[in-house]
Amino acid sequence: MMRKILKFYARLFAVLFPRPETPARKAVKLGDAARGRRDWPAAAEAYRTAVREDPKLGHIWIQLGHALKETDDLSGAIEAYETAAVQRPDLSETHIFLAHIYKQLGRIEPAITHFLMALHIGEQTSGENDELLRLLAQQGDKGRAALTGLLGDVLHRLPPAKGEARLLTQIRGVITESSAPPPPSATTDGRTALVFDISDLIGYYANARLPTGIQRVQLETIEGALLRGDGREIRLCCFIDGREEWLELPLERMRAIAQLSISGGDRFDPEWTEAVAGLRLFLSLTHGFEFPQGASLINLGTSWWLQNYFLFVRDAKARRGIRYIPFVHDMIPIMTPEHCTRGLTQDFISWVIGVFDHADHFLCNSEATKRDLLSVAATLGHELDAADVAVIPLDTDFRKPGVVELPDAALDRWGLNRDGFVLFVSTIESRKGHLIAFDAWADLIARHGPDAVPHLVCVGNRGWLNDRIYERLANDSVLAAKVSMLSRLSDEELSLLYRACRFTLYPSTYEGWGLPVTESLCCGKVPLISDAASLPEAGGDFAVYAPAGSVPALADAAERLTLDDDYRASLEAKIRAGFRPRAWSDLARQIADELDSFAARDAGSGTFVMPPPLGAKIGAWHPMTRNDSTRIWRGMRTGEGFRSNLGWYWPEARGCRVRAEGGDLLIRLDGPHSALRILFQMVGDDHGDALWSLRSGAVEQSGELRRNQRGWAVFTIDAAAAAHDVAVRFEALSATGGPPITYFVAGFFLHAADDLAARQDFVEAVALQRLDSLDAFGGR
């Protein structure tokens, strides 16, 4: 009470006897008013007057920095913020402001330095931590030694302090750990090493925790291969966002985070976020990975989202003689594009185009997926031998040993009772059949009333194209009362739901395998599923089937399973008597056996698959841009295959950006041919003018590209009597002696030097911005 009285009299005194307004205070008021109306030049001038009158106003130096930044006076903003940092060394936000400006200016080293200083003061904001981790990965891509040297120097100036952010403490530990040399290849009995690419698993952990579907297949298969203990060398490699090279993750580190991922569903749990940050740190700072000679690169997950993937596979094949064997889980974006976003379908098609040129062999999860794979290959014009595709059914035991069995009372948290609900485990997306299930449940409610219909429990994270699913529930309160949507459950919680449900539901319209069907059988529960694609392989003789997409048939089957206890009990008895899931070690053994079988076949030929040189077509435009088609056709290709070294970033809508070290193209020309003209289109950077150079044999050219400018380089190729390759090198030059500003190569047009009609077609296409009409790989 006394404190409140004193505060009251203090405010009263301030009103009765106000302090005289100094010139600095007047200037601050003017600055604040200008800032309020977003008049940044006036705000900057007022704040500058204030600090001139009173240089110790640390918080006003910060406001001056903000105002100058808004007027694009970044050097002035840096000076203001740095003055504030000296006056108020306890404020982490000043270093955050400096870090972002330096990043905007492309000065990454001082940006990293100021992020680290903010962490030292105690900055804990997750967004800023993520930004630092991205910068570390990008700098690691440019040179690991330089990055670790920078971090070592900064950390030497910032000794461990009480209250510093946990991320900074992790950085100290990872710097020490990553200084160790990369591990040598193990001595084996002569069999090829297995290198598992876990890129998508690492990407998954950045945004999720509990592994599902493909992630679980990877973890269990790798663990099974390790437990097999046959002396074969096993390594793990990956890509991460921002660092364009293969990286190795030690097995024990992978095992540790995998174990933590299944210990709970909260991805914001501090222990989990700290582990993920540590993983990203390690991969940002670790050595690049060198494949053991002749190794088999096994990708059990997906790589279609890595736009530069096949460039690195080509390089590893050429330098280390590796064999590339992807595990194809489905052809969903091609077979059912209506259930996918446009961007996903485009990226998947890019991957499909490349995979048939680069894969030595294939693994897939079902006969249905194998049929689709062979069909897509034929559509594209590839001759894929069925013997090069091994089917690895995912009929494995998905029950986790050691999972704590929750009591039935734990169902109370969701308002459920044993045997009173049907379980539908699936990502929430249009393909999985939720709308079909909801319509069938509405039908059952209409037939028997809501009290006689079991609750439908849908467990899964949100996928794509799911708006109509949630709208259906929002618009039908009776149905919504009988449906629960759950996500991010632990293994213990999901195990309880399987154990306590009446039966399971999975009316998917297309699957590569159907892991929830196998999970249901492992738990002894009858799965009611559609007959689409691979699902009959997953369900075998133990599932109940309804024609895909048929609401009446699904409702009828669900009605019988709900009301006929004897019928359901007989099916469960059949499962107990006949269903025998195999161990994950058996699946891993089958994969290893198939790989040995492939290796034996390869030994007879003594070769591994190298992508055939990509041939150019006379009179056509060869784009090096990202695929924008959502359909496939015979002969479909992308110009990314002309890239012949690692000096390129991934394809974008404006082309492939040249890396600072220079990018090479290798263009195959059929012969004989007359003299040809080749015209390369280049696109300037967004933020600065770029200097370019081109070399091909005796040809040397150079020039300048303004911001976003499209420019051309042209030269003549002499007539030739036979097929040959044309090598072209692009480089980015520096005008100041600092890092060069790079640019994009969008593609090239090739025509006979004396073909005036082709030249006219080309000029017209450029003028009308319709180069796609001359596309060498277009579906014309």
Secondary structure, 3 states (H helix, E strand, C coil): CHHHHHHHHHHHHHHHCCCCCCHHHHHHHHHHHHHHCCCHHHHHHHHHHHHHHCCCCHHHHHHHHHHHHHCCCHHHHHHHHHHHHHHCCCCHHHHHHHHHHHHHCCCHHHHHHHHHHHHHHCCCCHHHHHHHHHHHHHHHHHCHHHHHHHHHHHHHHCCCCCCCCHHHHHHHHHHHHHCCCCCCCCCCCCCCCEEEECHHHHHHHCCCCCCCHHHHHHHHHHHHHHHHCCCCCEEEEEEECCEEEEEECCHHHHHHHHHHHCCCCCCCCHHHHHHHHHHHHHHHHCCECCCCCCCEEEECCCCCCCCCHHHHHHHHHHHHCCEEEEEECCCHHHHCHHHCCHHHHHHHHHHHHHHHHHCCCEEECCHHHHHHHHHHHHHHCCCCCHHHEEECCCCECCCCCCCCCCCHHHHHHHCCCCCCEEEEECCECHHHCHHHHHHHHHHHHHHHCHHHCCEEEEECCECCCCHHHHHHHHCCHHHHCCEEEECCCCHHHHHHHHHHCCCEEECCCCCCCCHHHHHHHHCCCCEEEECCCCHHHHHHHHCEEECCCCHHHHHHHHHHHHHCHHHHHHHHHHHHHHCCCECHHHHHHHHHHHHHHHHHHHHHHCCCCCCCCCECCCCEEEECCCCCCCCCCCCCCCHHHHECCCCEEEEECCEEEECCCCEEEEEEECCCECCEEEEEEEECCCCCCEEEEEEECCEEEEEEECCCCEEEEEEEECCECCCEEEEEEEEEECCCCCCCCCCEEEEEEEEECCCHHHHHHHHHHHHCCCHHHHECCCCC
